[in-house]
Amino acid sequence: MLLKLLDRLEEVLISTLMAVATTIIFLAVVHRFFAGIPVLQDWMVRLNVSWAQELCIFLFVWMAKFGAAYGVRQGIHVGVDVLVRKLTGGPRKAMVMVSLLAGALFTGIVGTLGANFVWHIGHTDQTSSDLEVPMWIVYLCVPLGSYLMCFRFLQVAWNFLKTGELPHHDHGHVEGMEDVNPDELLAGTSAAPGGRA
């Protein structure tokens, strides 16, 4: 129940960040376009959207950190697995576990260093240049995203120990499309009027 809630929260957060960033970029482009029209130029110049670029950068950084954790959970990260695919049995299982635990260790270290950095920058008055947001809030995505990614690596490792399976994303699969057996497709075309087997 708690894991499903975390999964859903992760998906909603990533989707919201993406939607907000896309909307802001769209509005900034529209603003820039209309600012070039002489009739609207004076009115558009009074609308200050200089903050849009900085906010979008922050949103995309947050989206990337949490998106990386989502990628671990879904098995969509690019990886070099030529050697792992050649191995079988115990050596394959050991190699996969070493990889997953190394990922968990690395992201745990990054999360801890990020938390330390956020703690220290939180005791300063440093703010962002356009939005004037405290920088510790901006950098908070590093420990949060890294710890979530560490948790996802450990979750995948635990599931691999129990089931022997890793999450895998089929890039050829389109959601909403029914899976069709290729033999049925061939049988359907040969049975078509005027078709020959």
C-alpha positions as CSV (number, residue, x, y, z in Angstrom):
1,M,0.0,0.0,0.0
2,L,2.8,2.5,1.0
3,L,4.9,1.5,-2.1
4,K,1.9,2.0,-4.4
5,L,1.4,5.5,-2.8
6,L,5.1,6.3,-3.4
7,D,4.9,5.0,-7.0
8,R,1.9,7.2,-7.7
9,L,3.4,10.2,-5.9
10,E,6.5,9.8,-8.0
11,E,4.6,9.7,-11.3
12,V,2.4,12.6,-10.4
13,L,5.4,14.7,-9.4
14,I,7.2,14.0,-12.6
15,S,4.1,14.6,-14.7
16,T,3.3,17.9,-12.9
17,L,6.9,19.2,-13.2
18,M,6.9,18.3,-16.9
19,A,3.5,20.0,-17.5
20,V,4.4,23.1,-15.6
21,A,7.8,23.5,-17.4
22,T,6.2,23.0,-20.8
23,T,3.5,25.5,-20.1
24,I,5.9,28.1,-18.9
25,I,8.2,27.6,-21.9
26,F,5.2,27.9,-24.2
27,L,4.0,31.1,-22.5
28,A,7.5,32.6,-22.7
29,V,7.8,31.9,-26.4
30,V,4.4,33.4,-27.0
31,H,5.4,36.4,-25.0
32,R,8.6,36.8,-27.0
33,F,6.7,36.5,-30.3
34,F,4.1,39.1,-29.3
35,A,6.8,41.4,-28.0
36,G,8.0,41.7,-31.6
37,I,4.7,43.0,-32.9
38,P,4.8,46.8,-32.9
39,V,1.1,47.2,-31.8
40,L,1.6,44.9,-28.7
41,Q,5.2,45.7,-28.0
42,D,4.7,48.4,-25.3
43,W,2.2,46.3,-23.4
44,M,4.2,43.0,-23.7
45,V,7.5,44.7,-22.5
46,R,5.7,45.6,-19.2
47,L,5.1,41.9,-18.6
48,N,8.3,40.6,-16.9
49,V,8.9,37.0,-17.7
50,S,12.7,37.0,-17.1
51,W,12.1,34.5,-14.3
52,A,10.7,31.9,-16.7
53,Q,14.0,30.5,-17.9
54,E,15.4,30.1,-14.4
55,L,12.2,28.4,-13.2
56,C,12.2,26.0,-16.1
57,I,15.8,25.0,-15.4
58,F,15.0,24.3,-11.8
59,L,11.9,22.3,-12.8
60,F,13.8,20.2,-15.3
61,V,16.6,19.5,-12.8
62,W,13.9,18.3,-10.3
63,M,12.2,16.3,-13.0
64,A,15.5,14.7,-14.0
65,K,16.4,13.6,-10.4
66,F,13.0,12.0,-9.8
67,G,12.8,10.7,-13.4
68,A,16.1,8.8,-12.8
69,A,14.5,7.0,-9.8
70,Y,11.4,6.2,-12.0
71,G,13.8,4.9,-14.6
72,V,15.4,2.4,-12.1
73,R,11.9,1.2,-11.0
74,Q,10.7,0.7,-14.6
75,G,14.0,-0.7,-16.0
76,I,14.3,2.0,-18.7
77,H,17.8,3.2,-18.1
78,V,20.3,2.5,-20.8
79,G,22.8,0.0,-19.7
80,V,25.7,-2.1,-21.1
81,D,24.5,-5.6,-20.4
82,V,26.3,-7.6,-23.1
83,L,28.4,-9.5,-20.5
84,V,25.5,-10.0,-18.2
85,R,23.4,-11.5,-21.0
86,K,26.1,-14.0,-21.9
87,L,26.3,-15.3,-18.3
88,T,23.9,-17.8,-16.8
89,G,23.0,-19.1,-13.4
90,G,25.0,-18.0,-10.4
91,P,27.5,-15.8,-12.1
92,R,24.7,-13.8,-13.8
93,K,22.9,-13.4,-10.6
94,A,26.0,-12.2,-8.8
95,M,26.9,-9.7,-11.5
96,V,23.3,-8.3,-11.5
97,M,23.4,-8.0,-7.7
98,V,26.8,-6.3,-7.7
99,S,25.5,-3.8,-10.3
100,L,22.4,-3.0,-8.3
101,L,24.2,-2.7,-5.0
102,A,26.8,-0.5,-6.6
103,G,24.1,1.7,-8.0
104,A,22.5,1.9,-4.5
105,L,25.8,2.7,-2.9
106,F,26.6,5.4,-5.4
107,T,23.2,7.1,-5.2
108,G,23.3,6.8,-1.4
109,I,26.7,8.6,-1.3
110,V,25.4,11.3,-3.7
111,G,22.3,11.7,-1.5
112,T,24.4,12.0,1.7
113,L,26.8,14.5,0.1
114,G,23.8,16.4,-1.3
115,A,22.1,16.5,2.1
116,N,25.3,17.9,3.6
117,F,25.5,20.5,0.9
118,V,21.8,21.5,1.4
119,W,22.4,21.7,5.2
120,H,25.3,24.1,4.8
121,I,23.8,26.2,2.1
122,G,20.6,26.5,4.2
123,H,22.6,28.4,6.7
124,T,23.4,31.1,4.2
125,D,21.3,33.8,2.6
126,Q,22.0,32.6,-1.0
127,T,19.0,33.0,-3.3
128,S,18.5,32.5,-7.0
129,S,19.1,35.5,-9.2
130,D,15.7,35.9,-10.8
131,L,13.2,34.2,-8.6
132,E,15.1,35.0,-5.3
133,V,14.2,31.5,-4.0
134,P,16.5,30.2,-1.3
135,M,19.0,28.0,-3.0
136,W,18.7,25.2,-0.4
137,I,15.2,24.6,-1.8
138,V,16.5,24.4,-5.3
139,Y,19.3,21.9,-4.3
140,L,17.0,19.8,-2.2
141,C,16.2,17.7,-5.2
142,V,19.8,16.2,-5.0
143,P,19.4,14.4,-1.7
144,L,15.7,13.6,-2.2
145,G,16.1,12.3,-5.8
146,S,19.3,10.4,-5.0
147,Y,17.8,8.7,-1.8
148,L,14.7,7.8,-3.8
149,M,17.0,6.3,-6.5
150,C,19.0,4.4,-3.9
151,F,15.7,3.0,-2.5
152,R,14.7,2.0,-6.0
153,F,18.0,0.2,-6.6
154,L,17.5,-1.7,-3.3
155,Q,13.8,-2.4,-4.2
156,V,14.9,-3.9,-7.6
157,A,17.7,-5.9,-5.9
158,W,15.2,-7.3,-3.4
159,N,12.7,-8.3,-6.1
160,F,15.5,-9.8,-8.1
161,L,16.6,-11.9,-5.2
162,K,13.0,-13.2,-4.7
163,T,11.9,-13.7,-8.3
164,G,15.1,-13.7,-10.4
165,E,13.5,-11.1,-12.7
166,L,14.5,-7.5,-13.4
167,P,12.1,-4.7,-14.5
168,H,12.3,-4.5,-18.3
169,H,10.8,-1.9,-20.6
170,D,9.9,-3.2,-24.1
171,H,10.6,-0.2,-26.4
172,G,8.6,-1.9,-29.1
173,H,5.4,-2.1,-27.0
174,V,2.8,0.6,-27.5
175,E,0.4,0.9,-24.6
176,G,-3.2,0.6,-25.6
177,M,-2.3,-1.5,-28.6
178,E,-3.4,-5.1,-28.4
179,D,-0.6,-7.7,-28.7
180,V,-1.2,-9.6,-31.9
181,N,0.4,-12.9,-32.7
182,P,2.4,-12.6,-36.0
183,D,1.1,-16.0,-37.2
184,E,-2.5,-14.7,-36.8
185,L,-1.6,-11.7,-38.9
186,L,-0.1,-13.9,-41.7
187,A,-3.1,-16.2,-41.5
188,G,-5.4,-13.2,-41.8
189,T,-3.6,-11.8,-44.9
190,S,-3.5,-15.1,-46.7
191,A,-7.2,-15.6,-46.1
192,A,-8.0,-12.2,-47.5
193,P,-10.1,-12.2,-50.8
194,G,-7.9,-12.5,-53.8
195,G,-4.9,-13.4,-51.6
196,R,-2.8,-16.4,-52.2
197,A,-1.1,-18.5,-49.6
